[in-house]
Amino acid sequence: MKTESMPLITGALRLPSMNFRVASTMDEALTVLAKDPDARPIAGGTNLVPRLMSRHFNVKTLVDLSDLNECRYVRRDKDSIKIGALTTLAELVESPYMQHFDAIKSFEREFVSPPIMNLATVGGSIALGDYAQDIVVILESLGAKLKVSKNNEYEIVLLDSRIRSPIKTSGLIIEVDFPFPRDNNLLCFFDKLNPSVSRIPYASLALKTELERDVFTDVTLVANCAKGTTPDRLFETENVLTNSKFEKGVIANAVAKLEEEAEPHSDFLAPGWYRKRALGALLRKVSSRAVEKVISGV
């Protein structure tokens, strides 16, 4: 493993002085991270570097994982899709295994910063647990699980439990996997509302459901700011939609329930009440897409 000095960035904000270590294998990276409590992994760095510059984290050592191609893949393994944690968002959306999901196509279309998509990684997006990470909402709706290295052991955890854990104490994400649909009755949709100049959403929402005849079953609904700034499922709203036809009255009831259940945060971008209304509008849109897809048979 190479050790280098981290150059300072000049200007109003700059990186603090720290050690920079380049890992040649995942085992090397895990060893350094386990021994050094002040070390933190970095890959694309699209979110970590700005946070370091603003002194959001106190880090003495960065461990660069970007050369570890062993953790950059999207593949099918029996009945699941496995995604290496260092897979970039661009590599993810280009995978033929992800083309089955309308949500991924919408994500690619609405991600307004191609340079960031080429750098940001799936594992890094999840590790942040941030409401601005759209891919987390989609993966959580698909029932994703994580393979995490912690204390020299590997464990499997649900994504929705992982994003509630502190970034430093939750281990290093190695792999993401979720069930691969066996037939065409699984539907997954995503939409977001964001400023035209930014990829950070006011609100984003993913809907996953299965279709039996003309009834939608096993509905999963995930919002990026369901509880404060935390991505989370909207269980009560799911119950309104599950085992129902997505008709006008059902959708109206679901939107009303969502606006009762969701508790989005307020910040300089938007107040909580606006985000709540935005989530209701997004639910109408993705529900309509589900109905349109069923009618068209595509």
N, C-alpha and C positions, 0 to 999 in steps of 0.2 A: 504494500500500500504506500502510495506516494504522499508526502506531507509538504504542503506549500504554505506560504504566507498569503493571506487574503488581501489583495490591493484595496485601498480606500477609494471610494467614489466621491469626487469633489462636488460641491454645490451646497444647497441649503440643508440637505440631508445626505448622510453618507454612512456607509457600513462601519460598524465598530471593528476594532482590531480583533482578529480571531485566527485560530488554526484552521486549515483547510486540508482535509484528507480525502484522497481519491481511492475508493474501494475497487479492487480488481475482481473480487468475488463477493457473493452475498455473505458467506461465512466470515470474511474479514470485516465487512460492515457491521454485522451483528456483534462480533467480538468487541469492536471499538465502542459501539453504542451501549453494550452491556457494562463495560468497564468505566466509561466516562459519563457521569450523570449530567454533565453540562454539554454533551454532544447532541447534535440533532441531524437527522438525515436531510438531504436535499437532492432533488432530481431536476425538474423543470425550473423550480424556483419562482414561478410566476406570482405566487402569493407570499411565500416565505421571505423573499428578498425585500419587498416593500415593508413587511412587518419588522424585519431586522433593522431596516433603515429608520423606522419610526420608534425603535427601541421597545416594540411590543413584547419581544422575547429577549431574555438575557442568555446568550449562547456564546460559549468559548470555543467550540469546535464544530465545524460543519463536515459531515461525511457525505461525499458526493457519490451518488448511486447511478449516475447517468450512463456509465459504461457497462452496466450489468444487463446485457441483452438476454440473459437467461430468464429475466423477469419481464420480458416484453413480448407478449403473444396474445392471440385470441384463438382458441381452439375448442372443438367439440369433443367431449369425453363421455361416451355413452349417452346418458340423458341429461347432460348439463353443459353449459357453456362456461369455460374457464378463461379468465382474463388475468394476465400478469400485471402486477401492481405498477410496473414502470411503462406499461402501454400508454402511449399518448392518446389524447382524446381524438386526434385526427386518425390515428391508426385504428382506434376502436370503431369509429363510424364507417371506415372504409372496409371493415371486415365483412365478408359475405355472410357470416353467421348472424350479423346484426341487422341485415337488410330485411329480415322478417318483421321487424318491429317498426310500426309507424312512428313511435315515440323517438326512436333514434334518428329517423329522417327529419323530424321536426326539430330535434336538438341541433343537428348539423346546420339546418337552414337558419335557425334563429341565434346561433352562436356568432356574434357580430365581430369577433376578433380572430381571424385565421392564424396570425402569428402566435397567439396564446394557445390556440388549439393544437398547434404543432409542438408546443413545449410542455403544456400542463399534462400531468399524468393522472390516470384513474386513481391510483393509490393515494397520491397527494391530495386530490380533490376530496376523497373520503376522509382522510386524516384531519383535514381542516374542520370538518363538521360544520361548515358554514352555509348559511341560507342561500348564498349566491352561487353555490356549486350545483348547477342544474342536473348534472349527471347522477348525483346522489339521489335525487327525487325519483328518477327513472329506475335506477337499480334497486332502490328500496321497494318500489311498487312491484318489481319482478321477484321479490323474495330473496334477494342476494345474501349470500353468506361470505364471510371473510376467513382466510387462513392467515393467522397472526402469529408472529414469533415473539415470545415473551419469556424471559428468564430461561433461555436456552431450550425452550420447548415450543411446540406448535400447538395452537388451539384453534378451533372453529367457532366463530361467533356470528350471530346475526348482525347484519348491517345496521338495522334500526336500533340495536342496543349499543353498537360501537360508536355511533355518532354522538351519543350522550356522554361519552367518556372523555376525560382530559387527554389532550393530544400527547402529553409526555408520558403518561402512565399506562397507556393502552397497548404498548408493543408496536412492532413494525408490521405493516400490512404486506403480505407476500403475494396473495392471490385473491381474486374475487370469483365466485361462481354462482350461477342461478339455473333453475331447471329450464331445459330446452323444450319448447312446445312440441308435443308429439303429433299434433294435427293443426288444422287451420282455425280451430275454434277459440284460440287465445288471441285477445286483442289488447294492445297497449298503446296509449296515446299520451302526448305531452304538449303543453302549451305554456307560454309565459307572457308577461307584460313587463317591458323594460324601456328605459329611455332610449331614444334612437341612437345616441352617441355612446352607449355603454352596454356591456353584456350583463351587468348586474341587474337582476330583475326586481321590480316592485313585488311581483308575485309569480310563482310558477307552480304547476300542478301536473301530476301524472295519474292516469287512470288505467288500471289493468283489470280485465274481466274475461270470463269465458262465456261462450254462447251455447245454449242448448235449445234447439229449435228457435223460437223468437224471444226467449227469456235470457237475461243476463245474470250469470251466477258468479260466485266467488269474486266479488268486486273488491279491489284494493285501491284506495284513494290516498295519495300522499301529497302534502303541500309543503313548500319550502319554508314557510314560516307559520306552521300550524300552531305552535306553542312558542311565543316569543320569537327568537331567531333560530329555533331548532326545526329542521325538517322532521315531519312526523305524519303518522297516519291519522285519518279522520274517521274513526270507527263508527260513530253514530251516523254520519252521513253515508258510509258504506252500507249500513243496515237498511237505510231507506231505498237504496238502489238495488241491493241484492235480491235475486229472484223476482225481478220486475221487468216489464217492458219499459224501455226508455221513452216514455210518452210525455207529453207536455206537462201534465199534472204531476207525474212522478218527479220530473226534473225540477219543477218549481218547488216541490216539497224538499227535495235534496238540497237545493240552493238555500232555502230557508234554514234547514238544519245546519248546513255548513256555516252560515253566518252566525248561528248560535254557538257552534262548537269551536270554530277557529279563534285563536287569540294571538293574532300577529302583532309584532312590535311596531313601534313608531321610531323613525329616525329622520335625518335631513332629507332623504329621498321621498318619503311618503309617511303619512300618519297611519296608525293601525286600522282605523275605520275604512280608509281607502284600500288598503291591502285586502281587507275582508271582502269588500265589494268586488275587487278585482278577481279574487279567488272564485267568487260566485259566477262571474262572467266567464272565467276559464272553464269552470265545470260545465256550463251550458255548451261551450264550444267543443270540448272533447266528447261530451255525450252525443252531440249532433254528429260528430265524425264517426263515432261507433255505429250509430244508426245508419248513416250513409254507406259505410263499408258493408254492413249486413245487406242492405237493399241492393247495392251494386254487385255484391258477390265477389268483389275483387280482393 
